[in-house]
Amino acid sequence: LLLFIYLELLAMAGIYFKTNHMPLRFLLYIGVTALIRLLISDVSHHNAPDTGILYVCGGVLLLAISILVVRYSSSKYPSVKEKVD
């Protein structure tokens, strides 16, 4: 999962240098991946589950909902304006 985070950062940098736009969705994907990596390491190293697991799962759910909102808003209200001849 750490390799996936690095690949997402490189892809985000590549897109930024090509289009001069920072893709917000990539940052959200990185956040979800980092929280899932934290959840996996927390579950594998600690035997007793506590409320920290619920907080991390809630964070993943919140980021997933924000990804859906960003995708919906970018499809409904695109930032690129069409040229009118």
C-alpha positions as CSV (number, residue, x, y, z in Angstrom):
1,L,0.0,0.0,0.0
2,L,2.9,2.3,0.5
3,L,4.0,1.8,-3.1
4,F,0.4,2.7,-4.2
5,I,0.7,6.0,-2.2
6,Y,4.0,6.8,-3.9
7,L,2.6,6.0,-7.4
8,E,-0.4,8.3,-6.7
9,L,1.9,11.1,-5.6
10,L,3.9,10.7,-8.8
11,A,0.8,10.6,-11.0
12,M,-0.6,13.7,-9.3
13,A,2.7,15.5,-9.9
14,G,2.7,14.4,-13.5
15,I,-0.9,15.6,-14.1
16,Y,-0.1,18.9,-12.4
17,F,2.9,19.6,-14.7
18,K,0.9,18.6,-17.8
19,T,-2.3,20.6,-17.1
20,N,-1.4,23.1,-14.3
21,H,-4.4,21.8,-12.3
22,M,-4.1,20.0,-8.9
23,P,-6.4,17.0,-8.9
24,L,-8.2,16.9,-5.6
25,R,-9.4,13.4,-6.0
26,F,-5.9,12.0,-6.0
27,L,-5.3,13.6,-2.6
28,L,-8.4,12.0,-1.3
29,Y,-7.4,8.6,-2.8
30,I,-4.0,8.9,-1.0
31,G,-5.8,9.7,2.3
32,V,-8.0,6.7,2.0
33,T,-5.0,4.5,1.2
34,A,-3.1,5.9,4.1
35,L,-6.0,5.3,6.5
36,I,-6.5,1.7,5.3
37,R,-2.8,1.1,5.7
38,L,-3.0,2.4,9.3
39,L,-6.1,0.2,9.9
40,I,-4.3,-2.9,8.6
41,S,-1.2,-2.3,10.7
42,D,-3.3,-1.4,13.8
43,V,-5.3,-4.6,13.5
44,S,-2.3,-6.8,12.8
45,H,-0.2,-5.5,15.7
46,H,-2.8,-5.0,18.4
47,N,-5.0,-7.9,19.6
48,A,-7.7,-5.9,21.4
49,P,-9.9,-3.8,19.1
50,D,-10.8,-0.4,20.6
51,T,-12.6,2.8,19.5
52,G,-9.6,3.8,17.4
53,I,-10.6,1.3,14.7
54,L,-14.1,2.9,14.5
55,Y,-12.5,6.4,14.2
56,V,-10.3,5.2,11.3
57,C,-13.2,3.5,9.6
58,G,-15.3,6.7,10.0
59,G,-12.4,8.6,8.4
60,V,-12.4,6.3,5.5
61,L,-16.1,6.6,5.1
62,L,-15.9,10.4,5.3
63,L,-13.2,10.5,2.6
64,A,-15.2,8.1,0.4
65,I,-18.3,10.3,0.7
66,S,-16.1,13.4,-0.2
67,I,-14.8,11.6,-3.2
68,L,-18.4,11.0,-4.4
69,V,-19.2,14.6,-3.8
70,V,-16.2,15.8,-5.7
71,R,-16.9,13.5,-8.6
72,Y,-20.6,14.5,-8.8
73,S,-19.8,18.2,-8.6
74,S,-17.1,18.0,-11.3
75,S,-19.4,16.2,-13.6
76,K,-22.4,18.5,-12.9
77,Y,-20.4,21.7,-12.8
78,P,-17.2,21.3,-15.0
79,S,-14.5,23.9,-14.5
80,V,-13.5,24.0,-18.2
81,K,-15.8,26.4,-20.1
82,E,-16.7,25.6,-23.6
83,K,-15.8,28.0,-26.4
84,V,-18.7,29.8,-28.1
85,D,-18.1,30.7,-31.7
